[in-house]
Amino acid sequence: MRGLRLTDSPMYHIVIMESTGVRVERVSIVVNDDVVGDGGPHNTDGVSIISSTDVVLRDCQIDSGDDNVVIKEGSHGIYGVNLVLRRGKGISIGSLGERGSSQQFVTDIVFRNVTLQRSYYGARIKTWKGSTGLVRNVTFESFFVQDVLVGIMVDQNYCPLSQRPEGCRDGGVDAIRLEDVAFRGFSGTFVREERQISCLRCIDMRFEHIALRKSLPARSGRER
C-alpha cells in the first residue's frame, strides 16, 4: 500500500488483520474535525493491526480522533518508522484482555523516529485486569512530542466507562505480563504529565533519555 490519501472515514481508516508481509508507505490519513476529546470523531483509528506478522509502516502522516496506530492481539514483528501523527491518541498496544480474555500475545514491536502533535498520548500500553498473555520485546525510540496530554502511559488497570459503564470488579492476580519494554529518547512537551505508569506484572521496563517538559500555557492553549 503506497501513496494513498484517505480523508474523514466514518470509522477505521486502515485495518490490517490476519495478514503477513504488509508494507504501508507514504500514506496520508486526514481527519478534518479538529476537536480533540469527547466531542471529537470517535473510532476513527488511523492504522489498526490485528493478528498480523511482518508489518512495516514507513513515512506516513496520520490524523485520528482515536488511536493513530494501534497494535492488537496476535501481532508480531511490527516496525514503524518516520511517522507524523496528529491529534488522536498516539501509538497504542491494546487494549488487550477485555472480559478476561486469555492468550493475548504481542511481541517484537519497534516504533522509531515518530513525531506527535496535540495527541492524547505519545506511546501507550493498555491491558485489562483478570486476563493472561504477554507483551514482550517492545521499543519506542526517538519520539518528539508536541503538546501531548501524557508523554508515556502504561495502564494495566484499563477500564473505560465507554466500554464498561458498570465499572470493573477486581480481576484478581491475573494480568498480562509486560516484559522487555523500552521507552527511549523522548523529547518535547506535555500538557499534563510526563508519564503515567500503572503496572501489575511488569518485568524489565526501561525509561532512557527522557527529556520531556511541561508546555507553557500560551503554547498548550488548553487543558484536556
Accessible surface in RSA format (square Angstrom, percent):
REM  Atomic radii and reference values for relative SASA: ProtOr
REM  Chains: A
REM  Algorithm: Lee & Richards
REM  Probe-radius: 1.40
REM  Slices: 20
REM RES _ NUM      All-atoms   Total-Side   Main-Chain    Non-polar    All polar
REM                ABS   REL    ABS   REL    ABS   REL    ABS   REL    ABS   REL
RES MET A   1    99.29  51.4  51.71  34.2  47.58 113.3  64.66  55.0  34.63  45.9
RES ARG A   2   146.11  61.3 120.73  61.5  25.38  60.4  27.79  38.0 118.32  71.7
RES GLY A   3    51.15  63.1   0.00   N/A  51.15  63.1  19.98  54.8  31.16  69.8
RES LEU A   4    82.29  45.8  79.18  56.6   3.11   7.8  80.83  56.8   1.47   3.9
RES ARG A   5   162.48  68.2 134.36  68.5  28.11  66.9  55.22  75.5 107.26  65.0
RES LEU A   6    51.95  28.9  49.51  35.4   2.43   6.1  51.95  36.5   0.00   0.0
RES THR A   7    67.64  48.1  41.05  41.6  26.59  63.4  34.09  45.8  33.55  50.7
RES ASP A   8    69.23  48.5  49.14  48.9  20.09  47.5  29.90  70.4  39.33  39.2
RES SER A   9    30.07  25.4  20.92  27.9   9.14  21.1  17.17  36.6  12.89  18.1
RES PRO A  10   124.32  90.6  98.99  90.2  25.33  92.1 110.49  91.2  13.83  85.9
RES MET A  11    93.28  48.3  93.11  61.6   0.17   0.4  52.61  44.7  40.67  53.9
RES TYR A  12   104.16  48.6  87.18  49.6  16.98  44.2  51.72  38.9  52.44  64.6
RES HIS A  13    23.76  13.0   0.33   0.2  23.43  59.9   1.87   1.9  21.89  25.5
RES ILE A  14    10.66   6.1   6.84   5.1   3.82   9.2  10.64   7.7   0.03   0.1
RES VAL A  15    69.32  45.6  39.19  35.5  30.14  72.6  39.19  34.0  30.14  81.7
RES ILE A  16     9.10   5.2   6.71   5.0   2.40   5.8   9.10   6.6   0.00   0.0
RES MET A  17   102.60  53.1  86.84  57.5  15.76  37.5  49.96  42.5  52.64  69.7
RES GLU A  18   140.74  80.8 108.83  82.3  31.91  76.0  31.77  61.4 108.97  89.0
RES SER A  19    36.05  30.5  27.25  36.4   8.81  20.3  14.08  30.0  21.98  30.8
RES THR A  20   106.83  76.0  80.31  81.4  26.52  63.2  54.51  73.2  52.31  79.1
RES GLY A  21    41.73  51.5   0.00   N/A  41.73  51.5  14.24  39.1  27.49  61.6
RES VAL A  22    29.93  19.7  27.09  24.5   2.84   6.8  29.93  26.0   0.00   0.0
RES ARG A  23    94.83  39.8  89.67  45.7   5.16  12.3  38.83  53.1  56.00  33.9
RES VAL A  24     0.32   0.2   0.32   0.3   0.00   0.0   0.32   0.3   0.00   0.0
RES GLU A  25    30.99  17.8  30.99  23.4   0.00   0.0   2.99   5.8  28.00  22.9
RES ARG A  26   137.03  57.5 123.97  63.2  13.07  31.1  53.14  72.6  83.89  50.8
RES VAL A  27     2.41   1.6   0.61   0.6   1.80   4.3   1.02   0.9   1.39   3.8
RES SER A  28    31.80  26.9  31.80  42.4   0.00   0.0  22.88  48.7   8.93  12.5
RES ILE A  29     1.71   1.0   0.00   0.0   1.71   4.1   0.00   0.0   1.71   4.6
RES VAL A  30    25.24  16.6  25.24  22.9   0.00   0.0  25.24  21.9   0.00   0.0
RES VAL A  31     5.90   3.9   3.86   3.5   2.04   4.9   3.86   3.4   2.04   5.5
RES ASN A  32   101.88  70.3  75.61  73.1  26.27  63.2  31.19  75.1  70.69  68.3
RES ASP A  33    62.59  43.8  50.39  50.2  12.20  28.9  27.10  63.8  35.49  35.4
RES ASP A  34    85.19  59.7  77.69  77.3   7.50  17.7  34.72  81.7  50.47  50.3
RES VAL A  35    77.25  50.8  68.66  62.2   8.60  20.7  74.08  64.4   3.17   8.6
RES VAL A  36    28.69  18.9   4.82   4.4  23.86  57.5   7.82   6.8  20.87  56.6
RES GLY A  37    22.70  28.0   0.00   N/A  22.70  28.0  11.17  30.7  11.53  25.8
RES ASP A  38   134.97  94.5 115.70 115.2  19.27  45.6  37.10  87.3  97.87  97.6
RES GLY A  39    63.95  78.9   0.00   N/A  63.95  78.9  35.10  96.3  28.85  64.6
RES GLY A  40    10.46  12.9   0.00   N/A  10.46  12.9   2.97   8.2   7.49  16.8
RES PRO A  41    28.09  20.5  16.76  15.3  11.33  41.2  28.00  23.1   0.09   0.5
RES HIS A  42   101.91  55.7  89.63  62.3  12.27  31.4  66.66  68.7  35.25  41.0
RES ASN A  43    68.07  46.9  68.07  65.8   0.00   0.0   1.34   3.2  66.73  64.5
RES THR A  44     5.11   3.6   5.11   5.2   0.00   0.0   5.11   6.9   0.00   0.0
RES ASP A  45     9.59   6.7   9.56   9.5   0.03   0.1   0.00   0.0   9.59   9.6
RES GLY A  46     0.00   0.0   0.00   N/A   0.00   0.0   0.00   0.0   0.00   0.0
RES VAL A  47     0.77   0.5   0.77   0.7   0.00   0.0   0.77   0.7   0.00   0.0
RES SER A  48     6.46   5.5   6.46   8.6   0.00   0.0   4.39   9.3   2.07   2.9
RES ILE A  49     0.00   0.0   0.00   0.0   0.00   0.0   0.00   0.0   0.00   0.0
RES ILE A  50    31.91  18.2  31.91  23.8   0.00   0.0  31.91  23.0   0.00   0.0
RES SER A  51    41.01  34.7  30.14  40.2  10.87  25.0  13.07  27.8  27.94  39.1
RES SER A  52     1.15   1.0   0.00   0.0   1.15   2.6   1.15   2.4   0.00   0.0
RES THR A  53    56.04  39.9  55.93  56.7   0.11   0.3  38.52  51.7  17.52  26.5
RES ASP A  54    56.25  39.4  54.29  54.0   1.96   4.6  17.86  42.0  38.40  38.3
RES VAL A  55     0.11   0.1   0.00   0.0   0.11   0.3   0.00   0.0   0.11   0.3
RES VAL A  56    15.28  10.1  15.28  13.8   0.00   0.0  15.28  13.3   0.00   0.0
RES LEU A  57     0.32   0.2   0.32   0.2   0.00   0.0   0.32   0.2   0.00   0.0
RES ARG A  58    87.03  36.5  87.03  44.4   0.00   0.0  20.02  27.4  67.01  40.6
RES ASP A  59    62.21  43.6  47.88  47.7  14.33  33.9  20.12  47.4  42.09  42.0
RES CYS A  60     1.95   1.5   0.89   1.0   1.06   2.5   0.26   0.7   1.69   1.8
RES GLN A  61    84.52  47.3  83.14  60.8   1.38   3.3  13.36  28.4  71.16  54.0
RES ILE A  62     0.77   0.4   0.77   0.6   0.00   0.0   0.77   0.6   0.00   0.0
RES ASP A  63    10.53   7.4  10.53  10.5   0.00   0.0   0.07   0.2  10.46  10.4
RES SER A  64     0.75   0.6   0.00   0.0   0.75   1.7   0.00   0.0   0.75   1.1
RES GLY A  65    20.99  25.9   0.00   N/A  20.99  25.9   6.75  18.5  14.25  31.9
RES ASP A  66    20.33  14.2  20.33  20.2   0.00   0.0   0.29   0.7  20.04  20.0
RES ASP A  67     4.31   3.0   4.31   4.3   0.00   0.0   0.00   0.0   4.31   4.3
RES ASN A  68     0.00   0.0   0.00   0.0   0.00   0.0   0.00   0.0   0.00   0.0
RES VAL A  69     0.00   0.0   0.00   0.0   0.00   0.0   0.00   0.0   0.00   0.0
RES VAL A  70     0.32   0.2   0.32   0.3   0.00   0.0   0.32   0.3   0.00   0.0
RES ILE A  71     0.00   0.0   0.00   0.0   0.00   0.0   0.00   0.0   0.00   0.0
RES LYS A  72    66.21  32.3  66.21  40.6   0.00   0.0  15.69  14.1  50.51  53.8
RES GLU A  73    58.70  33.7  58.70  44.4   0.00   0.0  18.89  36.5  39.81  32.5
RES GLY A  74    27.92  34.4   0.00   N/A  27.92  34.4  20.07  55.1   7.86  17.6
RES SER A  75     0.00   0.0   0.00   0.0   0.00   0.0   0.00   0.0   0.00   0.0
RES HIS A  76    61.12  33.4  61.12  42.5   0.00   0.0  41.17  42.4  19.95  23.2
RES GLY A  77    31.40  38.7   0.00   N/A  31.40  38.7  25.97  71.3   5.43  12.2
RES ILE A  78     2.15   1.2   0.00   0.0   2.15   5.2   0.24   0.2   1.92   5.2
RES TYR A  79    67.47  31.5  67.47  38.4   0.00   0.0  47.86  36.0  19.61  24.2
RES GLY A  80     0.00   0.0   0.00   N/A   0.00   0.0   0.00   0.0   0.00   0.0
RES VAL A  81    13.85   9.1  13.85  12.5   0.00   0.0  13.85  12.0   0.00   0.0
RES ASN A  82    58.50  40.3  49.65  48.0   8.84  21.3  16.91  40.7  41.59  40.2
RES LEU A  83     1.85   1.0   0.00   0.0   1.85   4.6   0.00   0.0   1.85   5.0
RES VAL A  84    41.53  27.3  41.53  37.6   0.00   0.0  41.53  36.1   0.00   0.0
RES LEU A  85     0.00   0.0   0.00   0.0   0.00   0.0   0.00   0.0   0.00   0.0
RES ARG A  86    80.26  33.7  80.26  40.9   0.00   0.0  24.50  33.5  55.76  33.8
RES ARG A  87    24.41  10.2  24.41  12.4   0.00   0.0   3.26   4.5  21.15  12.8
RES GLY A  88     4.03   5.0   0.00   N/A   4.03   5.0   2.72   7.5   1.31   2.9
RES LYS A  89    59.01  28.8  59.01  36.2   0.00   0.0  16.69  15.0  42.33  45.1
RES GLY A  90     0.00   0.0   0.00   N/A   0.00   0.0   0.00   0.0   0.00   0.0
RES ILE A  91     0.00   0.0   0.00   0.0   0.00   0.0   0.00   0.0   0.00   0.0
RES SER A  92     0.00   0.0   0.00   0.0   0.00   0.0   0.00   0.0   0.00   0.0
RES ILE A  93     0.00   0.0   0.00   0.0   0.00   0.0   0.00   0.0   0.00   0.0
RES GLY A  94     0.00   0.0   0.00   N/A   0.00   0.0   0.00   0.0   0.00   0.0
RES SER A  95    18.53  15.7   9.26  12.4   9.26  21.3   0.46   1.0  18.07  25.3
RES LEU A  96     0.27   0.2   0.00   0.0   0.27   0.7   0.27   0.2   0.00   0.0
RES GLY A  97     1.38   1.7   0.00   N/A   1.38   1.7   0.00   0.0   1.38   3.1
RES GLU A  98    58.13  33.4  52.88  40.0   5.24  12.5  18.37  35.5  39.75  32.5
RES ARG A  99   160.54  67.4 121.95  62.2  38.58  91.9  68.72  93.9  91.82  55.6
RES GLY A 100    43.13  53.2   0.00   N/A  43.13  53.2  16.22  44.5  26.91  60.3
RES SER A 101    41.64  35.2  31.42  41.9  10.21  23.5  18.23  38.8  23.41  32.8
RES SER A 102    68.09  57.5  54.13  72.2  13.95  32.1  23.34  49.7  44.75  62.7
RES GLN A 103   119.30  66.7 104.66  76.5  14.64  34.9  45.42  96.7  73.88  56.0
RES GLN A 104    21.83  12.2  21.83  16.0   0.00   0.0   0.00   0.0  21.83  16.6
RES PHE A 105    71.07  35.6  70.56  43.7   0.50   1.3  70.56  42.8   0.50   1.4
RES VAL A 106     0.00   0.0   0.00   0.0   0.00   0.0   0.00   0.0   0.00   0.0
RES THR A 107    13.92   9.9  13.92  14.1   0.00   0.0   8.27  11.1   5.66   8.5
RES ASP A 108    67.17  47.0  61.84  61.5   5.33  12.6  19.13  45.0  48.03  47.9
RES ILE A 109     0.10   0.1   0.00   0.0   0.10   0.2   0.00   0.0   0.10   0.3
RES VAL A 110    39.27  25.8  39.27  35.6   0.00   0.0  39.27  34.1   0.00   0.0
RES PHE A 111     0.00   0.0   0.00   0.0   0.00   0.0   0.00   0.0   0.00   0.0
RES ARG A 112    86.17  36.2  86.17  43.9   0.00   0.0  33.03  45.1  53.14  32.2
RES ASN A 113    78.50  54.1  76.13  73.6   2.38   5.7  10.67  25.7  67.84  65.6
RES VAL A 114     1.22   0.8   0.00   0.0   1.22   2.9   0.15   0.1   1.06   2.9
RES THR A 115    36.54  26.0  36.47  37.0   0.08   0.2  11.22  15.1  25.33  38.3
RES LEU A 116     0.00   0.0   0.00   0.0   0.00   0.0   0.00   0.0   0.00   0.0
RES GLN A 117    56.72  31.7  56.13  41.0   0.60   1.4  10.33  22.0  46.39  35.2
RES ARG A 118    69.75  29.3  69.75  35.6   0.00   0.0  40.86  55.8  28.89  17.5
RES SER A 119     0.00   0.0   0.00   0.0   0.00   0.0   0.00   0.0   0.00   0.0
RES TYR A 120    41.75  19.5  41.75  23.8   0.00   0.0  25.89  19.5  15.86  19.6
RES TYR A 121    27.85  13.0  27.85  15.8   0.00   0.0   1.50   1.1  26.34  32.5
RES GLY A 122     0.00   0.0   0.00   N/A   0.00   0.0   0.00   0.0   0.00   0.0
RES ALA A 123     0.00   0.0   0.00   0.0   0.00   0.0   0.00   0.0   0.00   0.0
RES ARG A 124    12.02   5.0  12.02   6.1   0.00   0.0   0.39   0.5  11.63   7.0
RES ILE A 125     0.38   0.2   0.17   0.1   0.21   0.5   0.17   0.1   0.21   0.6
RES LYS A 126    14.18   6.9  14.18   8.7   0.00   0.0   0.07   0.1  14.11  15.0
RES THR A 127     0.37   0.3   0.37   0.4   0.00   0.0   0.05   0.1   0.33   0.5
RES TRP A 128     7.07   2.8   6.76   3.3   0.31   0.7   6.76   3.6   0.31   0.5
RES LYS A 129    67.76  33.1  52.19  32.0  15.56  37.1  19.27  17.3  48.49  51.6
RES GLY A 130    22.88  28.2   0.00   N/A  22.88  28.2   8.05  22.1  14.83  33.2
RES SER A 131     1.19   1.0   0.00   0.0   1.19   2.7   1.19   2.5   0.00   0.0
RES THR A 132    45.82  32.6  45.63  46.3   0.19   0.4  43.35  58.2   2.47   3.7
RES GLY A 133    13.28  16.4   0.00   N/A  13.28  16.4   4.12  11.3   9.16  20.5
RES LEU A 134    12.84   7.2  12.84   9.2   0.00   0.0  12.84   9.0   0.00   0.0
RES VAL A 135     0.00   0.0   0.00   0.0   0.00   0.0   0.00   0.0   0.00   0.0
RES ARG A 136   102.37  43.0 102.37  52.2   0.00   0.0  14.84  20.3  87.53  53.0
RES ASN A 137    65.65  45.3  64.72  62.5   0.93   2.2   8.16  19.6  57.49  55.6
RES VAL A 138     1.05   0.7   0.00   0.0   1.05   2.5   0.00   0.0   1.05   2.9
RES THR A 139    20.64  14.7  20.64  20.9   0.00   0.0   2.47   3.3  18.17  27.5
RES PHE A 140     0.01   0.0   0.01   0.0   0.00   0.0   0.01   0.0   0.00   0.0
RES GLU A 141    35.14  20.2  35.14  26.6   0.00   0.0   2.61   5.0  32.53  26.6
RES SER A 142    54.54  46.1  45.03  60.1   9.52  21.9  22.98  48.9  31.56  44.2
RES PHE A 143     2.00   1.0   0.00   0.0   2.00   5.2   0.98   0.6   1.02   2.9
RES PHE A 144    99.66  49.9  98.90  61.3   0.76   2.0  98.90  60.0   0.76   2.2
RES VAL A 145     0.17   0.1   0.00   0.0   0.17   0.4   0.00   0.0   0.17   0.5
RES GLN A 146    69.15  38.7  68.78  50.3   0.36   0.9   6.37  13.6  62.77  47.6
RES ASP A 147     9.33   6.5   9.33   9.3   0.00   0.0   0.00   0.0   9.33   9.3
RES VAL A 148     0.00   0.0   0.00   0.0   0.00   0.0   0.00   0.0   0.00   0.0
RES LEU A 149    10.18   5.7  10.18   7.3   0.00   0.0  10.18   7.1   0.00   0.0
RES VAL A 150     1.39   0.9   1.39   1.3   0.00   0.0   1.39   1.2   0.00   0.0
RES GLY A 151     0.00   0.0   0.00   N/A   0.00   0.0   0.00   0.0   0.00   0.0
RES ILE A 152     0.00   0.0   0.00   0.0   0.00   0.0   0.00   0.0   0.00   0.0
RES MET A 153    21.57  11.2  21.57  14.3   0.00   0.0  17.77  15.1   3.80   5.0
RES VAL A 154     1.08   0.7   0.01   0.0   1.07   2.6   0.01   0.0   1.07   2.9
RES ASP A 155    31.05  21.8  30.94  30.8   0.11   0.3   5.62  13.2  25.43  25.4
RES GLN A 156     0.61   0.3   0.34   0.2   0.27   0.6   0.34   0.7   0.27   0.2
RES ASN A 157    61.23  42.2  45.65  44.1  15.58  37.5  25.13  60.5  36.10  34.9
RES TYR A 158    30.02  14.0  27.53  15.7   2.49   6.5  13.81  10.4  16.21  20.0
RES CYS A 159    39.18  29.6  17.40  19.4  21.79  51.2  14.26  36.1  24.93  26.9
RES PRO A 160    33.20  24.2  21.89  20.0  11.31  41.1  32.87  27.1   0.33   2.0
RES LEU A 161   129.80  72.3 120.93  86.5   8.87  22.3 121.18  85.1   8.62  23.2
RES SER A 162   107.05  90.5  62.15  82.9  44.90 103.4  59.71 127.1  47.35  66.3
RES GLN A 163    70.89  39.6  54.92  40.1  15.97  38.0  29.74  63.3  41.15  31.2
RES ARG A 164    26.83  11.3  26.83  13.7   0.00   0.0   0.18   0.2  26.65  16.1
RES PRO A 165   103.85  75.7  81.06  73.9  22.79  82.9  82.05  67.7  21.80 135.5
RES GLU A 166   127.24  73.0  84.36  63.8  42.88 102.1  73.40 142.0  53.84  44.0
RES GLY A 167    25.45  31.4   0.00   N/A  25.45  31.4  20.48  56.2   4.97  11.1
RES CYS A 168    53.54  40.5  18.35  20.5  35.19  82.7  18.25  46.2  35.29  38.1
RES ARG A 169   224.56  94.3 204.25 104.1  20.31  48.4  85.77 117.2 138.79  84.1
RES ASP A 170   118.18  82.8  86.58  86.2  31.60  74.7  38.25  90.0  79.93  79.7
RES GLY A 171    26.35  32.5   0.00   N/A  26.35  32.5  14.81  40.6  11.54  25.8
RES GLY A 172    48.88  60.3   0.00   N/A  48.88  60.3  34.83  95.6  14.06  31.5
RES VAL A 173   143.99  94.7 120.67 109.2  23.32  56.2 127.71 111.0  16.28  44.1
RES ASP A 174    64.61  45.3  62.99  62.7   1.61   3.8   1.95   4.6  62.66  62.5
RES ALA A 175     0.94   0.9   0.94   1.4   0.00   0.0   0.94   1.3   0.00   0.0
RES ILE A 176     0.00   0.0   0.00   0.0   0.00   0.0   0.00   0.0   0.00   0.0
RES ARG A 177    65.95  27.7  65.95  33.6   0.00   0.0   6.07   8.3  59.88  36.3
RES LEU A 178     0.20   0.1   0.00   0.0   0.20   0.5   0.00   0.0   0.20   0.5
RES GLU A 179    41.16  23.6  41.16  31.1   0.00   0.0   8.66  16.8  32.50  26.5
RES ASP A 180    45.50  31.9  44.80  44.6   0.71   1.7  11.32  26.6  34.18  34.1
RES VAL A 181     0.53   0.3   0.52   0.5   0.00   0.0   0.52   0.5   0.00   0.0
RES ALA A 182     0.06   0.1   0.06   0.1   0.00   0.0   0.06   0.1   0.00   0.0
RES PHE A 183     0.00   0.0   0.00   0.0   0.00   0.0   0.00   0.0   0.00   0.0
RES ARG A 184    61.61  25.9  61.61  31.4   0.00   0.0  21.46  29.3  40.15  24.3
RES GLY A 185    25.89  31.9   0.00   N/A  25.89  31.9  20.26  55.6   5.63  12.6
RES PHE A 186     0.69   0.3   0.00   0.0   0.69   1.8   0.08   0.1   0.60   1.7
RES SER A 187    46.80  39.5  46.80  62.5   0.00   0.0  29.52  62.9  17.28  24.2
RES GLY A 188     1.82   2.2   0.00   N/A   1.82   2.2   0.84   2.3   0.98   2.2
RES THR A 189     2.86   2.0   2.86   2.9   0.00   0.0   2.44   3.3   0.42   0.6
RES PHE A 190    21.32  10.7  21.32  13.2   0.00   0.0  21.32  12.9   0.00   0.0
RES VAL A 191     4.66   3.1   2.42   2.2   2.24   5.4   3.09   2.7   1.57   4.3
RES ARG A 192    98.92  41.5  85.05  43.4  13.87  33.0  29.56  40.4  69.36  42.0
RES GLU A 193    70.55  40.5  67.74  51.2   2.81   6.7  25.25  48.8  45.29  37.0
RES GLU A 194    50.99  29.3  47.10  35.6   3.90   9.3  14.70  28.4  36.30  29.6
RES ARG A 195    80.57  33.8  70.00  35.7  10.56  25.1  25.51  34.9  55.05  33.4
RES GLN A 196    54.17  30.3  49.16  35.9   5.01  11.9  24.29  51.7  29.88  22.7
RES ILE A 197    69.57  39.6  32.50  24.2  37.07  89.4  32.83  23.6  36.74  99.7
RES SER A 198    39.94  33.7  33.77  45.1   6.17  14.2  30.62  65.2   9.31  13.0
RES CYS A 199    53.01  40.1  22.88  25.5  30.13  70.8  19.57  49.6  33.44  36.1
RES LEU A 200    81.38  45.3  49.03  35.1  32.35  81.3  52.63  37.0  28.75  77.4
RES ARG A 201    97.68  41.0  90.40  46.1   7.28  17.3  27.34  37.4  70.34  42.6
RES CYS A 202    40.32  30.5   8.65   9.6  31.67  74.4   8.78  22.2  31.54  34.0
RES ILE A 203    90.09  51.3  86.47  64.4   3.62   8.7  89.88  64.7   0.22   0.6
RES ASP A 204    79.50  55.7  56.86  56.6  22.64  53.5  29.09  68.5  50.41  50.3
RES MET A 205    35.30  18.3   9.79   6.5  25.51  60.7   8.37   7.1  26.93  35.7
RES ARG A 206    70.49  29.6  66.34  33.8   4.15   9.9  44.05  60.2  26.44  16.0
RES PHE A 207    62.45  31.2  31.50  19.5  30.95  80.5  31.50  19.1  30.95  88.6
RES GLU A 208    53.66  30.8  49.24  37.2   4.42  10.5  26.75  51.7  26.91  22.0
RES HIS A 209   151.10  82.6 124.18  86.3  26.92  68.9  87.74  90.4  63.36  73.7
RES ILE A 210    35.59  20.3   5.53   4.1  30.06  72.4   5.60   4.0  29.99  81.4
RES ALA A 211    67.99  62.5  51.31  79.2  16.68  37.9  61.93  87.2   6.06  16.0
RES LEU A 212    18.43  10.3   0.00   0.0  18.43  46.3   0.24   0.2  18.19  49.0
RES ARG A 213   134.17  56.3 129.76  66.1   4.41  10.5  64.78  88.5  69.40  42.1
RES LYS A 214   119.16  58.1 103.10  63.3  16.07  38.3  91.91  82.7  27.26  29.0
RES SER A 215     9.38   7.9   0.25   0.3   9.13  21.0   0.64   1.4   8.74  12.2
RES LEU A 216   115.22  64.2 114.75  82.1   0.47   1.2 114.88  80.7   0.33   0.9
RES PRO A 217   112.80  82.2 101.97  93.0  10.83  39.4 107.46  88.7   5.34  33.2
RES ALA A 218   103.81  95.4  63.39  97.8  40.42  92.0  75.85 106.8  27.95  74.1
RES ARG A 219   112.17  47.1  88.36  45.0  23.81  56.7  39.92  54.6  72.25  43.8
RES SER A 220    13.22  11.2   9.05  12.1   4.17   9.6   0.63   1.3  12.59  17.6
RES GLY A 221    63.37  78.1   0.00   N/A  63.37  78.1  33.22  91.2  30.15  67.5
RES ARG A 222    65.86  27.7  45.71  23.3  20.15  48.0  53.62  73.3  12.24   7.4
RES GLU A 223   112.97  64.9  81.06  61.3  31.91  76.0  57.48 111.2  55.49  45.3
RES ARG A 224    43.41  18.2  11.16   5.7  32.25  76.8  42.66  58.3   0.74   0.4
END  Absolute sums over single chains surface
CHAIN  1 A     9893.1       7809.8       2083.3       4868.0       5025.1
END  Absolute sums over all chains
TOTAL          9893.1       7809.8       2083.3       4868.0       5025.1
